Amino acid sequence: QVQLVESGGGLVQAGGSLRLSCAASGRTFSSYAMGWFRQAPGKEREIVAAVSRSGDTTYYADSAKGRFTISRDYAKNTVILQMNSLKPEDTAVYYCAAGAMAHTIVGVTAAEYDYWGQGTQVTVSS
């Protein structure tokens, strides 16, 4: 079992930044690829960014490329999503997820992840 707790969401103006954090506890943090997903009202949950167990491989959705950065801190069992140049369309509930995958693989679909946090709201005003 892995427990995931997100923090760092909030209300920000367009063009601003937020730093989301996901603290993992339970089984070994390095055993899991980590991902950030988001879900806006009336829309399906979508991948934002992901990082492999090794930390060497990352994936970004087209909407996140050049603006968001995912990283993981093995000492703190934490995965970070730094979000810059935020847009109103980034407004959603953001979820952290952990999935058991091969060392350098990242998952890009929700079905590939086994554990989920409770989500944190991000609201970007225009």
C-alpha positions as CSV (number, residue, x, y, z in Angstrom):
1,Q,0.0,0.0,0.0
2,V,1.1,3.5,-0.8
3,Q,-0.6,6.6,0.7
4,L,-0.4,9.8,-1.3
5,V,-1.2,13.3,0.0
6,E,-1.2,16.3,-2.3
7,S,-0.7,19.9,-1.3
8,G,0.0,23.3,-2.8
9,G,-3.2,23.9,-4.8
10,G,-5.0,27.2,-4.6
11,L,-6.2,30.3,-6.5
12,V,-3.8,32.1,-8.8
13,Q,-4.1,34.7,-11.5
14,A,-3.3,33.8,-15.1
15,G,0.4,33.9,-15.7
16,G,1.2,33.0,-12.1
17,S,2.8,29.9,-10.7
18,L,2.0,27.1,-8.3
19,R,4.0,24.3,-6.8
20,L,2.2,21.1,-6.1
21,S,3.7,18.5,-3.8
22,C,2.8,14.9,-3.3
23,A,4.1,13.1,-0.2
24,A,4.2,9.3,-0.4
25,S,4.3,6.9,2.5
26,G,4.1,3.2,2.9
27,R,6.0,1.1,0.5
28,T,9.3,2.1,-1.0
29,F,8.9,5.3,-3.0
30,S,11.5,4.3,-5.6
31,S,9.4,1.3,-6.5
32,Y,6.9,3.4,-8.2
33,A,6.6,5.6,-11.3
34,M,4.7,8.8,-10.3
35,G,2.3,10.9,-12.3
36,W,0.2,14.0,-12.0
37,F,-3.3,14.0,-13.5
38,R,-6.0,16.5,-13.6
39,Q,-9.8,16.5,-14.0
40,A,-11.9,19.6,-14.8
41,P,-15.6,19.6,-14.3
42,G,-17.4,17.6,-16.9
43,K,-14.2,16.3,-18.4
44,E,-12.2,13.0,-18.1
45,R,-9.1,12.7,-16.0
46,E,-6.0,13.4,-18.1
47,I,-2.3,13.0,-17.7
48,V,-0.3,16.2,-17.0
49,A,3.2,14.8,-16.3
50,A,4.9,11.7,-15.2
51,V,8.3,10.5,-14.0
52,S,9.8,7.1,-14.0
53,R,11.0,5.1,-11.0
54,S,14.6,6.1,-11.9
55,G,13.8,9.7,-12.4
56,D,15.5,9.6,-15.7
57,T,12.4,9.5,-17.9
58,T,9.7,12.2,-17.9
59,Y,6.6,12.7,-19.9
60,Y,4.5,15.9,-20.4
61,A,1.2,16.4,-22.0
62,D,1.3,18.9,-24.8
63,S,-0.6,21.3,-22.7
64,A,2.1,21.2,-20.0
65,K,5.3,21.2,-22.2
66,G,7.4,24.3,-21.6
67,R,5.4,25.4,-18.6
68,F,5.3,22.5,-16.0
69,T,8.2,20.5,-14.5
70,I,7.9,17.3,-12.7
71,S,10.6,16.1,-10.3
72,R,11.0,13.6,-7.5
73,D,12.9,13.9,-4.2
74,Y,13.9,10.4,-3.0
75,A,15.1,11.6,0.4
76,K,11.7,13.2,1.1
77,N,9.5,10.6,-0.7
78,T,8.0,13.5,-2.6
79,V,7.1,14.3,-6.2
80,I,6.7,18.0,-7.2
81,L,4.9,19.6,-10.1
82,Q,6.1,23.1,-10.7
83,M,3.5,25.0,-12.7
84,N,4.4,28.3,-14.4
85,S,2.6,30.6,-16.8
86,L,-0.7,29.2,-15.6
87,K,-3.8,29.6,-17.8
88,P,-7.5,29.5,-16.9
89,E,-7.8,26.2,-18.8
90,D,-5.4,24.7,-16.2
91,T,-8.2,25.0,-13.7
92,A,-8.9,21.5,-12.4
93,V,-8.5,19.1,-9.5
94,Y,-4.9,17.7,-9.6
95,Y,-4.2,14.2,-8.5
96,C,-1.0,12.5,-7.7
97,A,-0.7,8.8,-8.6
98,A,1.8,6.0,-8.1
99,G,2.2,3.0,-10.4
100,A,4.4,-0.1,-10.3
101,M,6.3,-0.1,-13.6
102,A,9.7,-1.0,-15.0
103,H,12.6,1.2,-13.9
104,T,12.6,3.7,-16.7
105,I,9.0,3.5,-17.9
106,V,6.4,6.2,-17.4
107,G,2.7,5.6,-17.5
108,V,0.5,8.0,-19.4
109,T,-2.9,6.5,-18.7
110,A,-4.8,6.4,-15.4
111,A,-5.2,2.7,-15.7
112,E,-1.5,2.2,-15.3
113,Y,-1.5,3.7,-11.8
114,D,-2.4,1.8,-8.7
115,Y,-2.6,4.4,-6.0
116,W,-4.1,7.9,-6.0
117,G,-4.2,10.9,-3.7
118,Q,-7.3,12.8,-2.7
119,G,-6.6,15.6,-5.1
120,T,-5.9,19.3,-4.7
121,Q,-7.9,22.1,-6.4
122,V,-6.1,24.5,-8.7
123,T,-8.0,27.5,-9.9
124,V,-6.6,30.0,-12.4
125,S,-8.5,33.3,-12.8
126,S,-8.3,35.4,-15.9
